[in-house]
Amino acid sequence: MVAKKRKSKRLTTKRRVLIDKKKREAIKKQKKLLKTQKSKRTPPSVLRTDEEIKTLEEIKKGAEQRQKEFEERHKEKSNEDNSFKSYMKHVNSVIAQSDVIFQILDARDPLGSRNEEIECKICSAGKKLVLILNKIDLVPKHIVNEWHILLKNEFPTLIFHRDFNKAEIFSLLKNYCRSADGEMKITVGIVGYPNVGKSTFINKLMRSDDCCNTGKQAGITKTVHTLNLENNIKLLDTPGVVFNKNMTLSNVLRMAVDLDSVNVYSYTNELLELLDKIEVCVFYRIEEFKDTTEFLKLLAQRFKMVKKKGSLDTEEAAKKFLRDFASGKISFYSVPQKREADFLGESKICANSSFAFVFKS
């Protein structure tokens, strides 16, 4: 029997060349990586003290924070676009189903609580629009009467008050829609910004307090509600939404938006420019202040608003300041300006109505 030939342990030339090639590539890659890391490293000649190192870290954190805020704003904008499309879908559906649309307005700022985009859609669809002035108890009677005179020159306008009678609504609706047999059959849509009192208005008409949920916080109504006022009268209640493009100081003061979703510092600064600073100091019992930052610090100190680490919570102080307007501690209302005539000779309400503020003791 022939002995089996032993296999050599020597590497073949092909295998050896392949190993050498991979080794050279690995060394080259490692050198390139070290070179990159070295170029990113700050030279010791630049950073000589701990203070400079700390400053650089703060700059880096600031850049990361700005990037994070940018991404959040982009995400919020995307979400808002989706919400706007969903909301307008509901509104378009209500306008299509309704014969008459009631737009609820806050008497403290009727122009600020009007939605021109929805009004245009209603008129384009050939539907009837009626304006309802709500929350008149928060405004002097003569101011309400002035707004009523101005608004009814554009659309039929009703004043909603504590002793409001449904007969006023029925007499108005009878003029709009009758069926062929003479019996009135009508669908009424209710629209308006958040916190203008749509649900309260409906509960008053229904003579019930639990037909629609109500509350001081905006956005209680989430979906379209269908209610039967009478056998031949149907109500459609829509949710109210305020988007960034419609955001105004009036919407913030009326709590038509959630304060967590807006820049409270910006609106506080804008509001302080309209107020008498001495009246503000007397009302809150604080010292005189030079700017918004100092005011918020004094307010936080006055009401003991402190964060966990002991610093003053100026953000919470700004929210408290804005909430005092919504709660009525500091009442406000817009004063209508004189009417102007456009080129067609039709009367028109000035959009730059001024605000009046009353500090209650």
Secondary structure, 3 states (H helix, E strand, C coil): CCCCCCCCCCCCHHHHHHHHHHHHHHHHHHHHHHHHHHHHCCCCCCCCCHHHHHHHHHHHHHHHHHHHHHHHHHHHHHHHHHHHHHHHHHHHHHHHHCCEEEEEEECCCCCCCCCHHHHHHHHHCCCEEEEEEECHHHCCHHHHHHHHHHHCCCCCEEECCCCCCHHHHHHHHHCCCCCCCCCCCEEEEEECCCCCCHHHHHHHHHCCCCCCCCCCCCCCCCCCEEEEEECCEEEEECCCCCCHHHCCHHHHHCCCCCHHHCCHHHHHHHHHCCCCHHHHHHHHCCCCCCCHHHHHHHHHHHCCCECCCCCECHHHHHHHHHHHHHHCCEEEEEECCCCEECCCCCEECCCCCEEEEEECC
